[in-house]
Amino acid sequence: MDNITLKQKVNEIVKLINNRSYNKALGELNIILENNKNNPKILNLYGIVQLQLNMLNEAIKSFENAIELDPKFIQAFNNLGNVYIKLGKFLRAIEIYNKVLSIKPDYPAGYNNLASAQNDLGEYENSIKNYGKALHFDPNYVSAKNNIIQVLTFYNPKNSNQNIFTKLNAELQLI
């Protein structure tokens, strides 16, 4: 399979994923992987489909294989963290998201996902801070906006003198 054909196949698979035809996408990826086992982007895509099909152990292996082939592949790291979130292993996910941010400190999705894991653990002030960082790097990041609104709606700060909401709101007004 030459690069043009591979690119076309990948585009077809992305369409299948967008249409939520995950089983068909998995079948197509199995065929592509026969000749592309060392392609981290294909492995990452494979892991995404496995994650959607709740094949969580397989998804972990796919993302880890992609990372082994490309140790700075932040999307694969980020997706690996998402698997651990789905497994309820929030501390492990936080470790992975911190790794993502050590590789690319201006990666909004890394901050958003880190904040979500912190929120799940009840670390609301850290969560708010990291949603704020996601919005700092991408002011139009809808998911981060929705997530921070949700936390701000339900969380009351312990120390009103250091009300992070006031500070964050002031920062958001500058954006």
C-alpha positions in Angstrom: 0.0 0.0 0.0 1.6 3.2 -1.1 1.4 6.5 0.9 -1.4 8.0 -1.2 -3.5 4.9 -0.8 -2.7 4.7 2.9 -3.7 8.4 3.4 -7.0 7.7 1.5 -7.7 4.7 3.7 -7.0 6.7 6.9 -9.4 9.4 5.7 -12.0 6.8 5.1 -11.5 5.4 8.6 -11.7 8.8 10.1 -15.1 9.2 8.4 -16.2 5.9 9.8 -15.2 7.0 13.3 -17.0 10.3 12.9 -20.1 8.4 11.8 -19.6 6.1 14.9 -19.1 3.0 12.7 -16.4 1.7 15.1 -16.6 -2.0 14.2 -16.2 -1.3 10.5 -13.3 1.1 11.3 -11.7 -1.6 13.5 -11.9 -4.1 10.6 -10.3 -1.6 8.2 -7.5 -0.8 10.7 -6.8 -4.5 11.2 -6.1 -4.7 7.5 -4.0 -1.6 7.4 -1.9 -2.7 10.4 -0.8 -5.9 8.6 1.7 -3.7 6.7 2.0 -0.7 9.1 2.7 -2.1 12.5 5.4 0.5 13.1 3.3 3.5 12.3 2.5 5.4 15.5 -0.4 7.4 13.9 -2.1 4.2 12.8 -1.6 2.7 16.2 -3.1 5.8 17.8 -6.1 5.6 15.6 -6.5 1.9 16.4 -6.4 2.8 20.1 -9.1 5.4 19.6 -11.4 2.9 18.0 -10.6 0.3 20.7 -11.4 2.9 23.3 -14.8 3.7 21.7 -15.5 -0.1 21.6 -14.6 -0.4 25.3 -11.6 -2.6 24.4 -9.7 -0.8 27.1 -6.7 -3.2 27.6 -6.2 -3.4 23.9 -6.4 0.4 23.6 -3.8 0.8 26.3 -1.5 -1.5 24.3 -2.1 0.4 21.1 -1.4 3.8 22.7 1.7 2.4 24.5 3.0 0.9 21.2 2.5 4.3 19.5 4.4 6.1 22.3 7.2 3.5 22.2 7.6 4.3 18.5 7.3 8.1 19.0 8.1 9.1 22.6 6.9 12.6 22.0 3.5 11.7 20.5 1.3 13.8 22.8 -2.0 12.7 21.3 -1.2 9.1 22.0 -0.2 10.0 25.6 -3.4 12.1 26.0 -5.5 9.2 24.6 -3.8 6.8 27.0 -4.7 9.1 29.9 -8.3 9.0 28.6 -8.4 5.2 28.9 -7.2 5.4 32.5 -10.0 8.0 33.2 -12.5 5.5 31.8 -11.0 2.8 34.0 -11.4 5.1 37.0 -7.7 5.3 37.6 -7.5 9.0 38.0 -4.1 9.2 39.6 -2.5 7.3 36.7 -4.3 9.5 34.2 -3.0 12.6 36.0 0.6 11.2 35.8 0.1 10.7 32.0 -1.4 14.2 31.5 1.5 15.7 33.4 3.8 13.8 31.0 1.9 15.3 28.1 2.4 18.8 29.5 6.1 18.2 30.2 6.4 17.5 26.4 4.2 20.3 25.2 3.5 22.9 28.0 1.0 24.8 25.8 -1.3 21.9 24.9 -4.8 22.9 25.9 -6.3 19.4 25.7 -3.7 18.2 28.2 -4.7 20.9 30.7 -8.4 20.2 30.0 -8.0 16.4 30.6 -5.7 17.0 33.6 -8.4 19.3 35.1 -11.1 16.7 34.5 -9.2 14.1 36.3 -8.5 16.5 39.2 -12.2 17.3 39.3 -13.1 13.6 39.5 -10.8 13.4 42.5 -12.4 16.4 44.2 -9.3 18.6 43.6 -11.5 21.5 42.5 -9.1 24.4 42.9 -6.4 22.6 40.9 -9.1 21.7 38.4 -10.2 25.3 38.0 -6.6 26.4 37.6 -5.9 23.9 34.8 -9.2 24.6 33.0 -8.0 28.2 33.1 -4.7 27.2 31.5 -6.5 25.3 28.8 -8.5 28.5 28.1 -5.4 30.6 28.2 -3.8 28.6 25.4 -7.1 28.3 23.5 -9.7 30.8 24.5 -12.3 29.1 22.2 -11.9 25.7 23.7 -15.6 24.8 24.2 -15.0 21.7 26.3 -12.8 23.6 28.7 -15.4 26.4 28.9 -18.2 24.0 29.7 -16.1 22.1 32.2 -15.0 25.1 34.1 -18.6 26.4 34.2 -19.7 23.1 35.7 -17.0 23.2 38.4 -17.7 26.9 39.2 -21.4 26.1 39.5 -21.0 23.4 42.1 -17.8 24.3 44.0 -17.5 26.8 46.9 -14.0 27.9 47.7 -12.8 27.2 51.3 -10.9 30.4 51.6 -12.8 33.4 50.3 -9.7 35.6 50.7 -8.1 33.6 48.0 -11.1 33.1 45.9 -9.7 31.5 42.8 -13.0 32.1 41.0 -12.6 35.9 41.2 -9.0 35.6 39.9 -10.0 33.2 37.2 -13.0 35.3 36.1 -10.7 38.3 35.9 -8.2 36.3 33.7 -11.1 35.1 31.5 -12.3 38.7 31.0 -8.9 39.6 29.6 -9.2 36.9 26.9 
